[in-house]
Amino acid sequence: MAFEGLICPVCSNTLSENELKEKLICPHCKNNLKQKKYLAFLEYLMMVGIVSDIDFFDQAIYGHEIEQKTVEEKKINNVSILGRLSRRETIHEICSSGIGLLINSDSNLHSTHHTSPLKYFEYLRAGLKIVAVDFFSHRNLPEADKIIYFSNNDKKSFIDAVIHAGSKNIDQINNIEIFSSNYRAKNIIEFFARPEGFEPPTL
């Protein structure tokens, strides 16, 4: 299955699916795309199945999301770092949580305007209240009116958003099944498998 319109987030040159499957390095600008600042681009590649071996505990990508040292230094006793979990264990933790958090980097256009994070749909399916950084990409998500937003790099805004989420009732969402990974994967497969997709253009 070929994907058109794959663009390097650094130099904006066209990338091929086969090149990305072989290595996550742009053949034009030679930049390594397996970095935290290209997280939105990597999540898209995973969503469409071009890459599937991204380690969510890779320090090069997620190294600053969980600061074990900071937690220990401040002696915070109400935070648990679970480490690597299986898919089943991860789903269990999500379903037993109350709030889902969406953060992202403002270092590139993919993050601020085009990302559609997989974890958002997992949060919706689990019935979580969702707190997200106020980016256009998050405002453009389905059911975005149910998200509680906080200003980027604003500690007080983030704390206020979490407190608000904690006291907020869970919004009911109709047709919740459409946010399951199985349903969305089926739609993607059906979209690219349409017979008319192989017909020549009408003149």
Sequence and secondary structure as in RCSB ss.txt:
>XXXX:A:sequence
MAFEGLICPVCSNTLSENELKEKLICPHCKNNLKQKKYLAFLEYLMMVGIVSDIDFFDQAIYGHEIEQKTVEEKK
INNVSILGRLSRRETIHEICSSGIGLLINSDSNLHSTHHTSPLKYFEYLRAGLKIVAVDFFSHRNLPEADKIIYF
SNNDKKSFIDAVIHAGSKNIDQINNIEIFSSNYRAKNIIEFFARPEGFEPPTL
>XXXX:A:secstr
      B TTT  B  HHHHHH SB TTT  B  SGGGHHHHHHHHHTTS     TT HHHHTTT  HHHHHHTT
 SS     S  HHHHHHHHHT SEEEE   SSSHIIIII   HHHHHHHHHT EEEEE  HHHHTSTTGGG EEE
 TT HHHHHHHHHHHHHS     TTGGGGSHHHHHHHHHHHHT GGGGS    
